[in-house]
Amino acid sequence: MRIDPPLAGDERDTLTAFLDYHRDTLAMKCEGLTDEQLRARAVEPSSLSLLGLVRHLADVERAWFRIRLNGEDLPPIFFTDAAPDDDFDDLGSAPVAEVFATWRAEIEAARRISAETPLDTLMKKPNRAGEHMSHRWILAHMLEEYARHNGHADFLRERVDGVTGE
């Protein structure tokens, strides 16, 4: 169930509430579908699927909050350096319930880290370009990441069963 962000919250409350709203939107787009429907691809040559989006965003949550912001030494979950697109490509054996549990666990870890970290804090581990973004920047980027992928999820869900909506 999605909760509308506050109309007059402070900066942290507004950013985190909008991020949770978008996380909940992706969950809503996946509700009520079979494992096969969640694995359904967009159109050739794209490997985009709802399950792939969930896998991708689990890794995105981990990368930005746990690895970069918090400095944890963790590997990616669903891809490797040798197979950087496996979060989308390698869905055949992915246990759907485990994928969703992993995504939710990464969200909970991100929420905990975010709640404990001032917005001006810079990442402990730089991005690939060697840059250190602030926690505030990460929250804004995560909003963009989810909003973009929720647009993909809209089209994927409509293709699977015709359901449309926000």
N, C-alpha and C positions, 0 to 999 in steps of 0.2 A: 504494500500500500504506500503510495506516495504522499508525502506531506509537503504542502506548499511552503516555500521559503518565506521568512518574515518580511513584511513590507517595510519595516523600519528597524532592522537589526543592526548591530555594529558590524564592522568589516569581517571579523572572523566568523561570526554567526551567519552572516549572509553568504560568504564564500562556501563554508562547509555545508550549509543547508541546500544551496544550489547544487553542490556536488552530490550530496545524498539524493536529491531529487532526480538527478540524471542517472545515478546508479540504480535507483528504484525504477526508472523508466526502462532501462535495459532489462531488468528482471521481469517487468510487466510485459515487454515484447516477447519474452520467451515462455510465459506462463501458458499452461494448457497444451503444449506441443509434445509430440512423441520424440523419442531419441532420434528417430529417422528424420523427422521434420526439422529438428534443431541442427542436424548435419546437412540439410539440403543446401546445395550451392546456389549462388546467384545465377550467373550466366557465364558460359565459356568466354574467355579463358580464366575468369576470376575464380578464386578458391574461397571467396567470402561466404560465410555462413553465420547463423546466429551463435552456434556453439564455438566457432572460431573467434567471434567477437568476444565472447565471455573468456575464452582462454587468453586471448591477446590482452584484454583489460586486466586479468589477474596478474599477468607479467608486468604490465604498465604500472599498476598499483605497487607491486613489489619493487620495481626499479626506482620509481621516483621517491617513494616514502621510506622504504626499509633500506635499500642499498644506497641511494644517493643522499637523501636528507639525513637518515639516521646512521649511515656508515656501516651497515651490517654487511658481512662477507657472505653473500648468498648467490647461488647460481640462478639462471632463469628457470622457470618451471616447465614451459611447454616448447621451448626451442633451444637450439645450440648455436654456437658460432658457425659450425659446419652446415647447419640447416636453419638459417635465420627466419624462415617463414613457416616453420612447423606448427606454430600456434594456429595457423589457418589451414595448413596443408595436411597434417597428419592426424585426421579425425577418426580414422577407421576403428581404432581400438580404445578410443577415449571413453572411459566410463562417465556418462553424463552427470550422474549424481556426484561423483568425485570432483568433476570439473567445477560444478556450481559450489560445492563445499570449499574447494580451494579458493575460488574467487571471493566468496564471502569471508573466508579467513584472512585473505590479504586486505580486504576492505576494513575488517576489524582492526588489524594491525596498523593500517594507515590512519584510521580514526584515532587510535591510541597515541601514535606518534604525533599526529597533528595537534591533538589536544594538549600535549606536553611541550610543544615547540612554539616559541614566539614567531610571529610572522616575518620578522626581519632576519631570522636565522638563515645563514647560508648553508648550502649542502656540504656535507662532510666529504663526499666523493664527487668529483667533477663529472660533467657529461663527457661525451666522446670528443668534444672540441676543447676540453680542458676548462670549461666555464663553471662557475659556482653560482647557481641561481638561488634566490631567496625562497623560503617556505611560501610566502605570498605568491611568487611567480609560479611555483609548483601547483598551488591550488587553482590559480587562473588557467594554467595549462591543462590541468586535469578536467576542468569544466569544458574547455575546447575539445579535448580528446573524446570525452563522453558525448558531448553534443553532436560532434561529427559522426561518431559511430552509431549514435541513436538514429541519425538520419538514414544510415545504411540499414539499421535494424527495421525501420519503418518499411522500407522497400522489400527486405527479405521476408518479413512477416506477411506482407500483402501477397507476395509471390507464393508463400506456403499455403495459406488458407483464406486469403482475401480480407483478413482483418486489417483495418486502418484505424487511425486515430492518433492522438497526441502521445 
